[in-house]
Amino acid sequence: FLNPLVFGDYPDTMKENVGPRLPSFSKCQSALVRGSFDFIGINHYVTIAISDNSQSARNDTRDYMKDMSVLF
């Protein structure tokens, strides 16, 4: 989730998994968002064990849960 702030664009894997549902940045938007932070704080509240579920990414019907390609 930090890639747009650090690099000005989403990571390639995110673009592949989310496809056309992911909005794209114009060159101007990319330049504005890149490096537009003074401080980043990350809070970690819980850890959940997961396992790979890559097959869900091959499904025609995609949603938030299938984009993660994991089993909880």
CNS distance restraints for C-alpha pairs under 8 A (distance, minus, plus):
assign (resid   1 and name CA) (resid  10 and name CA) 8.00 0.50 0.50
assign (resid   2 and name CA) (resid   6 and name CA) 6.12 0.50 0.50
assign (resid   3 and name CA) (resid   7 and name CA) 5.37 0.50 0.50
assign (resid   3 and name CA) (resid   8 and name CA) 6.70 0.50 0.50
assign (resid   3 and name CA) (resid   9 and name CA) 6.16 0.50 0.50
assign (resid   3 and name CA) (resid  10 and name CA) 5.65 0.50 0.50
assign (resid   3 and name CA) (resid  11 and name CA) 6.38 0.50 0.50
assign (resid   4 and name CA) (resid   8 and name CA) 4.21 0.50 0.50
assign (resid   4 and name CA) (resid   9 and name CA) 4.33 0.50 0.50
assign (resid   4 and name CA) (resid  10 and name CA) 5.42 0.50 0.50
assign (resid   4 and name CA) (resid  30 and name CA) 7.52 0.50 0.50
assign (resid   4 and name CA) (resid  33 and name CA) 6.76 0.50 0.50
assign (resid   4 and name CA) (resid  34 and name CA) 6.33 0.50 0.50
assign (resid   5 and name CA) (resid   9 and name CA) 7.70 0.50 0.50
assign (resid   5 and name CA) (resid  33 and name CA) 5.58 0.50 0.50
assign (resid   5 and name CA) (resid  34 and name CA) 4.73 0.50 0.50
assign (resid   5 and name CA) (resid  35 and name CA) 5.53 0.50 0.50
assign (resid   5 and name CA) (resid  36 and name CA) 6.33 0.50 0.50
assign (resid   5 and name CA) (resid  37 and name CA) 7.22 0.50 0.50
assign (resid   6 and name CA) (resid  34 and name CA) 5.35 0.50 0.50
assign (resid   6 and name CA) (resid  35 and name CA) 5.36 0.50 0.50
assign (resid   7 and name CA) (resid  34 and name CA) 5.59 0.50 0.50
assign (resid   7 and name CA) (resid  35 and name CA) 7.48 0.50 0.50
assign (resid   8 and name CA) (resid  25 and name CA) 7.94 0.50 0.50
assign (resid   8 and name CA) (resid  30 and name CA) 4.51 0.50 0.50
assign (resid   8 and name CA) (resid  31 and name CA) 6.38 0.50 0.50
assign (resid   8 and name CA) (resid  32 and name CA) 7.99 0.50 0.50
assign (resid   8 and name CA) (resid  33 and name CA) 5.92 0.50 0.50
assign (resid   8 and name CA) (resid  34 and name CA) 4.33 0.50 0.50
assign (resid   8 and name CA) (resid  35 and name CA) 7.75 0.50 0.50
assign (resid   9 and name CA) (resid  24 and name CA) 7.93 0.50 0.50
assign (resid   9 and name CA) (resid  25 and name CA) 6.80 0.50 0.50
assign (resid   9 and name CA) (resid  30 and name CA) 6.41 0.50 0.50
assign (resid  10 and name CA) (resid  14 and name CA) 6.46 0.50 0.50
assign (resid  10 and name CA) (resid  15 and name CA) 6.67 0.50 0.50
assign (resid  11 and name CA) (resid  15 and name CA) 6.49 0.50 0.50
assign (resid  12 and name CA) (resid  16 and name CA) 6.18 0.50 0.50
assign (resid  13 and name CA) (resid  17 and name CA) 6.11 0.50 0.50
assign (resid  14 and name CA) (resid  18 and name CA) 5.90 0.50 0.50
assign (resid  14 and name CA) (resid  19 and name CA) 7.85 0.50 0.50
assign (resid  15 and name CA) (resid  19 and name CA) 5.35 0.50 0.50
assign (resid  15 and name CA) (resid  22 and name CA) 6.81 0.50 0.50
assign (resid  17 and name CA) (resid  57 and name CA) 7.04 0.50 0.50
assign (resid  17 and name CA) (resid  67 and name CA) 6.11 0.50 0.50
assign (resid  18 and name CA) (resid  22 and name CA) 5.81 0.50 0.50
assign (resid  18 and name CA) (resid  67 and name CA) 6.59 0.50 0.50
assign (resid  25 and name CA) (resid  29 and name CA) 5.55 0.50 0.50
assign (resid  25 and name CA) (resid  30 and name CA) 5.55 0.50 0.50
assign (resid  26 and name CA) (resid  30 and name CA) 6.01 0.50 0.50
assign (resid  27 and name CA) (resid  31 and name CA) 6.18 0.50 0.50
assign (resid  28 and name CA) (resid  32 and name CA) 6.23 0.50 0.50
assign (resid  29 and name CA) (resid  33 and name CA) 6.13 0.50 0.50
assign (resid  30 and name CA) (resid  34 and name CA) 5.94 0.50 0.50
assign (resid  32 and name CA) (resid  36 and name CA) 6.87 0.50 0.50
assign (resid  48 and name CA) (resid  72 and name CA) 7.41 0.50 0.50
assign (resid  49 and name CA) (resid  72 and name CA) 6.55 0.50 0.50
assign (resid  50 and name CA) (resid  70 and name CA) 6.16 0.50 0.50
assign (resid  50 and name CA) (resid  71 and name CA) 5.47 0.50 0.50
assign (resid  50 and name CA) (resid  72 and name CA) 4.79 0.50 0.50
assign (resid  51 and name CA) (resid  70 and name CA) 5.49 0.50 0.50
assign (resid  51 and name CA) (resid  71 and name CA) 5.21 0.50 0.50
assign (resid  51 and name CA) (resid  72 and name CA) 6.83 0.50 0.50
assign (resid  52 and name CA) (resid  69 and name CA) 6.40 0.50 0.50
assign (resid  52 and name CA) (resid  70 and name CA) 4.76 0.50 0.50
assign (resid  52 and name CA) (resid  71 and name CA) 6.33 0.50 0.50
assign (resid  53 and name CA) (resid  57 and name CA) 7.88 0.50 0.50
assign (resid  53 and name CA) (resid  69 and name CA) 4.76 0.50 0.50
assign (resid  53 and name CA) (resid  70 and name CA) 4.48 0.50 0.50
assign (resid  53 and name CA) (resid  71 and name CA) 5.84 0.50 0.50
assign (resid  54 and name CA) (resid  58 and name CA) 7.41 0.50 0.50
assign (resid  54 and name CA) (resid  69 and name CA) 4.98 0.50 0.50
assign (resid  54 and name CA) (resid  70 and name CA) 6.98 0.50 0.50
assign (resid  55 and name CA) (resid  59 and name CA) 7.19 0.50 0.50
assign (resid  55 and name CA) (resid  69 and name CA) 7.26 0.50 0.50
assign (resid  56 and name CA) (resid  66 and name CA) 5.52 0.50 0.50
assign (resid  56 and name CA) (resid  67 and name CA) 7.75 0.50 0.50
assign (resid  56 and name CA) (resid  69 and name CA) 5.73 0.50 0.50
assign (resid  57 and name CA) (resid  62 and name CA) 7.35 0.50 0.50
assign (resid  57 and name CA) (resid  66 and name CA) 6.03 0.50 0.50
assign (resid  57 and name CA) (resid  67 and name CA) 6.24 0.50 0.50
assign (resid  57 and name CA) (resid  69 and name CA) 5.91 0.50 0.50
assign (resid  62 and name CA) (resid  66 and name CA) 5.86 0.50 0.50
assign (resid  62 and name CA) (resid  67 and name CA) 6.65 0.50 0.50
assign (resid  63 and name CA) (resid  67 and name CA) 6.06 0.50 0.50
assign (resid  64 and name CA) (resid  68 and name CA) 6.91 0.50 0.50
assign (resid  65 and name CA) (resid  69 and name CA) 7.30 0.50 0.50
assign (resid  66 and name CA) (resid  70 and name CA) 7.48 0.50 0.50
